[in-house]
């Protein structure tokens, strides 16, 4: 199996596979080995991956709502501070200001430690109500050897509040996945367990690995609270620094994103003995199972069934109506990591089938879960670049492409209906209620009147494009 766009980049073949007869893996290099993943990008590959800084700052640390988020690097490294990923919070401070040391050529030559210290002091003076300062290292300041950890200690003594230094320079690791690890480990080491509150925490949980995209937490927090549980901390959507300090008191960790946040659940289990369960909070079956598994831990099974029955009765008519309109549609999902395997079952509940699946930074366990859920003939591709995505859209012609903002206009150009699964078209998408929103956005994308106009009046793609990319199914 080969992609025509990869004729000059044959190394990509091992990152592409079909699910063949009997569920066997048919990899692009002709072997039955599993697809390669979580390895360094091949030089020349126009990857869409983010860096370690992006994973630490943009995913794990950034959602903490009452910390000053300071990037130690050139102004360009702060471009993606906010706006790209709407992890909302109930705070006027969060996502309102961008802090960066603005390293210039002189700082790079003579060092940026003094500038970092001064930036922390000034930012804290401007916003004294912030509960901590999070400092993110970048490639440039790591390469010149700035000792940010030492500066953080000095600053902490001066301003009298936690200064958390993340060693998340972009070149560490092979993708933003390393940034998740750094973010988890740093927060655990410097904040978790730093306060010992009194009280009864026997029926308390942390929700790990949800970042409150478009207020996702509003779709499932009340469900866990309806079981009689107290949520101490959300890691890290809409979470405060004070919540992080006491999250070790929880009786159980509920782990949603099992790529970006299992690290802290493992560390809490090792140090504090806190058990955790893996859950999926998207889709009806998955959400119901998450509630049942959580309730079983606390002996609240009967209450869970009451909550599930109430919620399912409320939304089932909407899901049934959307299912009639979506039945039989074929989907290409491309997300950062676990959302692909989180959503395959959700789409099946809507009568849709995933025929192509891809992630930016998925690991082997992510791809194993994907492979187990897709049907024979489905394609799996690790870290696809734009030419590969274009070839998939041209040759496999999915009815719907679910991806992120970077791919939106490529899909439109290729005449393929698109839903933004990364930051949501409208959202929220989690929980029972969120599934109705997701189904609504999918329905709007698939049945927008514009597609009739495009198909009837748009100029056909040039023949030369078809000669390059082909119009047949992927070769095997």
Wavefront OBJ file of the C-alpha trace (Angstrom):
o trace
v 0.000 0.000 0.000
v 1.491 3.333 -1.036
v 0.589 6.993 -1.203
v 1.556 8.630 -4.479
v 2.616 11.786 -2.658
v 5.184 9.732 -0.744
v 7.173 8.577 -3.749
v 9.986 10.892 -2.666
v 9.494 10.110 1.049
v 9.330 6.299 1.287
v 10.032 6.460 5.047
v 6.367 7.375 5.532
v 5.218 3.900 4.486
v 5.733 2.420 7.955
v 3.333 5.033 9.419
v 0.408 3.908 7.251
v -1.632 0.712 7.514
v -4.874 -0.889 6.451
v -6.894 -3.245 8.617
v -6.945 -6.310 6.413
v -8.957 -9.563 6.416
v -9.103 -11.196 9.821
v -8.089 -7.929 11.459
v -4.475 -8.217 10.326
v -2.341 -5.118 9.898
v -1.221 -4.450 6.328
v 1.496 -1.851 6.679
v 2.620 0.400 3.883
v 6.017 -1.264 3.578
v 4.375 -4.595 2.768
v 4.835 -6.141 6.221
v 2.236 -7.077 8.824
v 4.006 -5.060 11.530
v 2.064 -2.450 13.468
v 2.369 1.139 12.295
v 5.326 3.167 13.568
v 4.421 6.012 15.943
v 5.831 8.370 18.558
v 9.152 8.621 16.728
v 11.014 11.630 15.380
v 9.568 13.167 12.244
v 11.423 12.244 9.052
v 13.385 15.202 7.638
v 11.417 16.541 4.698
v 8.074 15.472 6.131
v 5.831 18.553 6.340
v 4.534 17.511 9.759
v 1.655 19.241 11.532
v 2.943 18.329 14.984
v 3.284 20.818 17.805
v 6.435 20.975 19.943
v 7.046 20.120 23.594
v 6.401 23.744 24.608
v 3.037 23.617 22.825
v 2.019 20.477 24.704
v 3.077 21.855 28.083
v 1.920 25.459 27.706
v -1.024 24.948 25.379
v -2.539 21.783 26.825
v -1.565 21.117 30.445
v -0.411 24.336 32.133
v -2.344 26.952 30.170
v -5.851 26.043 31.400
v -4.942 26.761 35.065
v -7.140 29.785 35.554
v -5.478 31.915 38.209
v -1.772 31.623 37.359
v 0.301 34.159 35.402
v 1.330 32.201 32.286
v 4.777 33.527 31.321
v 6.728 32.326 28.282
v 10.497 32.728 28.595
v 11.518 33.256 24.987
v 11.065 35.414 21.880
v 7.723 37.077 21.328
v 6.863 34.625 18.528
v 6.779 31.706 20.974
v 3.842 33.386 22.718
v 1.758 33.633 19.555
v -0.292 30.570 20.403
v -0.889 31.616 24.027
v -4.632 32.014 23.738
v -7.412 31.885 21.211
v -6.314 28.769 19.418
v -7.603 26.458 22.139
v -10.687 27.725 24.025
v -10.261 26.014 27.390
v -12.677 28.246 29.249
v -12.749 29.152 32.943
v -14.982 31.034 35.351
v -12.367 33.752 35.760
v -11.994 37.254 34.351
v -8.205 36.852 34.428
v -7.892 33.624 32.459
v -7.143 33.925 28.707
v -7.121 37.710 28.939
v -3.407 38.554 29.095
v -0.271 37.173 27.453
v 3.050 37.311 29.299
v 6.424 36.805 27.613
v 9.987 37.871 28.416
v 10.392 38.993 24.778
v 13.977 37.781 24.360
v 15.869 39.729 21.721
v 19.296 39.336 20.110
v 21.123 41.101 22.950
v 19.460 38.866 25.550
v 20.425 35.779 23.578
v 24.075 36.884 23.498
v 24.364 38.006 27.131
v 21.737 35.772 28.775
v 18.130 36.247 29.831
v 18.063 35.327 33.523
v 17.894 38.924 34.771
v 15.131 39.673 32.301
v 13.195 36.611 33.423
v 13.463 37.566 37.093
v 12.378 41.129 36.358
v 9.468 39.893 34.207
v 8.163 37.675 37.011
v 8.377 40.505 39.534
v 6.687 43.009 37.216
v 3.907 40.611 36.188
v 3.177 39.790 39.809
v 3.119 43.489 40.718
v 0.590 44.169 37.942
v -1.596 41.208 38.920
v -1.126 40.608 42.658
v -4.254 38.453 42.905
v -2.744 35.725 40.729
v -2.037 32.632 42.847
v 1.179 31.570 41.087
v 3.483 32.269 38.157
v 3.968 29.504 35.588
v 7.156 29.981 33.532
v 7.630 28.011 30.304
v 11.114 27.534 28.860
v 11.596 27.685 25.075
v 14.267 26.518 22.633
v 16.248 29.744 22.604
v 16.559 30.158 26.381
v 17.410 26.486 26.818
v 20.140 26.644 24.180
v 21.880 29.624 25.809
v 21.752 27.873 29.186
v 19.518 30.160 31.223
v 18.976 28.549 34.636
v 15.251 29.169 34.834
v 14.765 26.828 37.763
v 17.174 28.866 39.887
v 15.534 32.116 38.787
v 12.166 30.670 39.789
v 13.481 29.971 43.290
v 14.790 33.537 43.582
v 11.509 34.966 42.335
v 9.477 32.768 44.676
v 11.389 34.159 47.666
v 10.771 37.713 46.466
v 7.069 37.579 45.549
v 6.045 35.019 48.169
v 3.993 32.703 45.945
v 4.751 29.611 43.855
v 6.821 30.164 40.708
v 6.602 26.944 38.692
v 9.272 26.506 36.034
v 8.488 24.091 33.191
v 11.533 22.717 31.350
v 9.515 22.348 28.167
v 11.832 23.702 25.481
v 10.347 22.836 22.118
v 13.067 20.503 20.900
v 12.596 17.996 23.740
v 10.834 14.851 22.615
v 9.358 14.136 19.201
v 6.056 15.994 19.569
v 3.867 17.890 22.018
v 3.313 14.596 23.811
v 6.561 15.146 25.732
v 5.156 18.514 26.840
v 2.200 16.753 28.461
v 4.637 14.616 30.440
v 6.706 17.636 31.537
v 3.573 19.562 32.535
v 2.195 16.689 34.618
v 5.470 15.973 36.363
v 6.249 19.622 37.132
v 2.821 20.404 38.593
v 2.902 17.199 40.620
v 6.384 17.905 41.974
v 5.835 21.555 42.853
v 2.159 21.932 43.750
v 0.297 18.687 44.488
v 0.321 17.868 48.187
v 1.713 21.240 49.278
v -1.376 21.885 51.447
v -3.033 19.400 53.829
v -6.686 20.397 54.299
v -8.900 18.903 56.973
v -12.267 17.327 56.276
v -13.947 14.223 54.909
v -12.712 13.351 51.418
v -14.032 9.775 51.347
v -16.434 10.559 48.500
v -14.256 12.860 46.443
v -12.763 12.590 42.982
v -10.468 14.417 40.597
v -11.336 14.560 36.918
v -8.029 14.110 35.141
v -7.362 15.010 31.513
v -10.241 17.324 30.662
v -9.358 20.860 29.576
v -12.835 22.390 29.469
v -12.935 23.001 25.738
v -16.022 25.171 25.119
v -17.234 24.350 28.664
v -17.171 20.564 28.370
v -17.169 20.275 32.146
v -20.693 21.656 32.322
v -21.926 18.548 30.522
v -20.609 15.982 32.996
v -19.678 17.615 36.318
v -23.287 17.709 37.457
v -23.627 13.998 36.651
v -20.830 13.020 39.035
v -22.177 15.434 41.637
v -25.611 13.821 41.241
v -24.012 10.585 42.428
v -23.141 12.377 45.660
v -19.485 12.930 44.837
v -17.361 16.006 45.461
v -15.000 17.083 42.671
v -11.801 18.445 44.190
v -9.836 19.301 41.065
v -10.124 19.256 37.313
v -6.785 18.589 35.700
v -6.569 21.138 34.269
v -9.741 22.685 32.809
v -11.100 25.503 34.980
v -8.788 24.507 37.822
v -7.252 26.858 40.395
v -3.785 26.655 41.894
v -5.361 25.982 45.297
v -7.289 23.015 43.848
v -4.072 21.516 42.474
v -2.405 21.776 45.890
v -5.011 19.535 47.542
v -5.900 17.151 44.713
v -3.946 14.383 46.479
v -6.832 14.118 48.989
v -9.208 12.612 46.412
v -10.395 9.052 46.958
v -10.376 8.300 43.223
v -8.969 9.791 40.042
v -11.155 9.694 36.916
v -8.811 9.760 33.902
v -10.395 11.009 30.683
v -7.528 11.909 28.300
v -5.306 8.884 28.698
v -2.493 10.310 26.596
v -1.886 13.712 28.188
v -2.690 13.086 31.845
v -2.247 9.470 32.903
v 1.215 10.523 34.071
v -0.095 12.444 37.085
v -2.572 9.676 37.936
v 0.324 7.199 37.993
v 2.421 9.514 40.167
v -0.460 10.014 42.626
v -0.995 6.267 42.794
v 2.684 5.675 43.551
v 3.073 8.423 46.179
v -0.376 8.652 47.776
v -1.944 5.317 46.849
v -4.780 7.075 44.984
v -6.465 4.567 42.637
v -7.655 5.645 39.213
v -9.977 4.419 36.506
v -9.889 5.206 32.804
v -13.090 6.623 31.349
v -14.457 8.198 28.185
v -16.749 11.163 28.691
v -17.917 11.434 25.047
v -20.931 9.486 23.800
v -23.918 7.899 25.487
v -22.528 4.408 26.082
v -19.152 5.761 27.154
v -20.627 8.363 29.529
v -22.956 5.785 31.062
v -20.041 3.394 31.576
v -17.965 6.172 33.171
v -20.734 6.829 35.688
v -21.260 3.126 36.383
v -17.535 2.461 36.896
v -17.206 5.467 39.188
v -20.319 4.568 41.149
v -19.128 0.963 41.562
v -15.995 2.207 43.313
v -18.078 4.080 45.904
v -20.983 1.616 46.139
v -23.441 4.015 44.498
v -24.658 1.787 41.663
v -28.380 2.360 42.209
v -27.973 6.113 42.155
v -25.938 5.886 38.953
v -28.709 3.965 37.207
v -31.204 6.646 38.188
v -28.997 9.400 36.787
v -28.289 7.502 33.556
v -31.944 6.637 32.988
v -32.975 10.255 33.489
v -30.355 11.641 31.111
v -30.846 9.024 28.398
v -34.611 9.562 28.428
v -33.992 13.271 27.982
v -31.708 13.114 24.948
v -32.565 9.799 23.209
v -35.287 11.378 20.996
v -32.750 13.884 19.652
v -30.151 11.181 18.995
v -32.720 9.002 17.229
v -33.686 11.901 14.966
v -30.078 12.682 14.062
v -29.291 9.013 13.532
v -31.891 8.826 10.766
v -30.105 11.668 8.949
v -26.546 10.433 9.545
v -26.956 6.686 9.049
v -24.352 5.095 6.774
v -22.000 8.063 6.496
v -18.246 7.346 6.332
v -15.905 9.433 8.469
v -12.222 10.393 8.452
v -11.125 11.387 11.990
v -7.805 13.156 12.536
v -7.170 14.369 16.096
v -4.227 14.890 18.401
v -4.424 11.583 20.206
v -7.112 9.674 22.096
v -10.145 11.497 20.729
v -9.997 9.241 17.703
v -10.621 6.089 19.692
v -12.922 7.962 22.083
v -15.182 8.928 19.173
v -15.372 5.774 17.053
v -18.093 4.322 19.309
v -19.859 7.682 19.552
v -20.072 7.911 15.753
v -21.317 4.327 15.605
v -24.128 5.314 17.975
v -25.087 7.877 15.325
v -25.011 5.223 12.597
v -21.671 6.385 11.162
v -18.528 4.378 10.465
v -14.908 5.473 10.820
v -13.078 4.487 7.658
v -9.870 6.506 8.171
v -8.243 7.405 11.482
v -5.154 9.460 12.243
v -3.467 11.156 15.195
v -0.722 13.748 15.534
v 0.993 12.340 18.604
v -0.682 9.021 19.378
v 1.341 6.219 20.960
v 1.083 2.484 20.341
v -1.667 1.997 22.938
v -3.769 4.688 21.216
v -3.388 2.985 17.839
v -4.162 -0.428 19.326
v -7.475 0.926 20.637
v -8.215 2.489 17.251
v -7.319 -0.680 15.379
v -9.533 -2.809 17.615
v -12.571 -0.620 16.929
v -12.371 0.046 13.176
v -13.649 -2.348 10.546
v -11.787 -4.251 7.852
v -10.573 -1.992 5.054
v -10.226 1.026 7.303
v -7.040 3.077 7.007
v -4.861 4.209 9.921
v -2.137 6.806 9.482
v 0.254 8.282 12.023
v 1.021 12.007 11.954
v -0.244 12.685 8.399
v 1.066 15.708 6.520
v -0.991 17.950 4.258
v -0.228 16.142 0.948
v -1.250 12.843 2.570
v -4.470 14.342 3.933
v -5.254 15.778 0.513
v -4.666 12.401 -1.099
v -6.923 10.661 1.422
v -9.711 13.178 0.823
v -9.307 12.782 -2.940
v -9.036 9.034 -3.188
v -11.144 7.701 -0.314
v -13.765 10.471 -0.486
v -15.113 10.320 3.093
v -18.546 11.812 3.663
v -17.206 13.794 6.628
v -13.792 14.951 7.837
v -13.428 15.629 11.596
v -10.182 17.406 12.384
v -8.843 20.781 13.625
v -8.694 24.337 12.347
v -5.512 23.737 10.344
v -7.329 21.288 8.086
v -10.662 23.096 7.803
v -10.025 24.962 4.575
v -8.233 22.056 2.937
v -11.425 20.042 3.452
v -13.583 22.840 2.067
v -11.268 23.164 -0.942
v -11.651 19.445 -1.594
v -15.433 19.673 -1.267
v -15.606 17.532 1.871
v -17.943 18.474 4.779
v -15.930 19.306 7.894
v -16.406 19.478 11.679
v -13.810 21.006 13.989
v -13.254 18.284 16.572
v -10.202 19.935 18.111
v -11.796 23.093 19.462
v -15.388 22.358 18.385
v -17.618 24.203 15.937
v -20.035 25.123 18.705
v -19.826 22.581 21.526
v -19.527 21.470 24.180
v -19.373 17.886 22.900
v -18.814 15.835 26.077
v -21.432 14.090 28.195
v -24.984 13.206 27.198
v -25.990 16.769 26.351
v -22.789 17.392 24.434
v -23.470 14.437 22.176
v -26.590 16.190 20.935
v -24.465 19.251 20.128
v -21.931 17.073 18.301
v -24.661 15.333 16.285
v -26.193 18.712 15.434
v -22.866 20.084 14.155
v -22.246 16.941 12.102
v -25.720 17.168 10.603
v -25.237 20.849 9.750
v -21.882 20.099 8.098
v -23.195 17.192 6.037
v -26.457 18.756 4.932
v -25.424 22.362 4.388
v -27.124 23.623 1.175
v -23.776 24.859 -0.089
v -22.744 21.330 -1.070
v -25.576 21.073 -3.593
v -24.413 24.323 -5.164
v -20.803 23.189 -5.202
v -21.600 19.834 -6.768
v -23.867 21.366 -9.427
v -21.907 24.463 -10.397
v -18.288 24.293 -9.201
v -15.617 23.854 -11.819
v -14.253 20.265 -11.755
v -10.773 19.780 -10.385
v -8.069 19.973 -13.084
v -7.256 16.700 -14.789
v -3.601 17.197 -13.915
v -4.485 16.972 -10.191
v -6.127 13.631 -10.717
v -3.108 12.494 -12.712
v -0.905 13.283 -9.733
v -3.058 12.064 -6.884
v -5.310 9.518 -8.548
v -9.018 9.002 -7.988
v -9.088 5.343 -7.145
v -9.031 3.740 -3.731
v -5.727 3.450 -1.888
v -3.622 0.765 -3.479
v -2.913 -2.343 -1.507
l 1 2 3 4 5 6 7 8 9 10 11 12 13 14 15 16 17 18 19 20 21 22 23 24 25 26 27 28 29 30 31 32 33 34 35 36 37 38 39 40 41 42 43 44 45 46 47 48 49 50 51 52 53 54 55 56 57 58 59 60 61 62 63 64 65 66 67 68 69 70 71 72 73 74 75 76 77 78 79 80 81 82 83 84 85 86 87 88 89 90 91 92 93 94 95 96 97 98 99 100 101 102 103 104 105 106 107 108 109 110 111 112 113 114 115 116 117 118 119 120 121 122 123 124 125 126 127 128 129 130 131 132 133 134 135 136 137 138 139 140 141 142 143 144 145 146 147 148 149 150 151 152 153 154 155 156 157 158 159 160 161 162 163 164 165 166 167 168 169 170 171 172 173 174 175 176 177 178 179 180 181 182 183 184 185 186 187 188 189 190 191 192 193 194 195 196 197 198 199 200 201 202 203 204 205 206 207 208 209 210 211 212 213 214 215 216 217 218 219 220 221 222 223 224 225 226 227 228 229 230 231 232 233 234 235 236 237 238 239 240 241 242 243 244 245 246 247 248 249 250 251 252 253 254 255 256 257 258 259 260 261 262 263 264 265 266 267 268 269 270 271 272 273 274 275 276 277 278 279 280 281 282 283 284 285 286 287 288 289 290 291 292 293 294 295 296 297 298 299 300 301 302 303 304 305 306 307 308 309 310 311 312 313 314 315 316 317 318 319 320 321 322 323 324 325 326 327 328 329 330 331 332 333 334 335 336 337 338 339 340 341 342 343 344 345 346 347 348 349 350 351 352 353 354 355 356 357 358 359 360 361 362 363 364 365 366 367 368 369 370 371 372 373 374 375 376 377 378 379 380 381 382 383 384 385 386 387 388 389 390 391 392 393 394 395 396 397 398 399 400 401 402 403 404 405 406 407 408 409 410 411 412 413 414 415 416 417 418 419 420 421 422 423 424 425 426 427 428 429 430 431 432 433 434 435 436 437 438 439 440 441 442 443 444 445 446 447 448 449 450 451 452 453 454 455 456 457 458 459 460 461 462 463 464 465 466 467 468 469 470 471 472 473 474 475 476
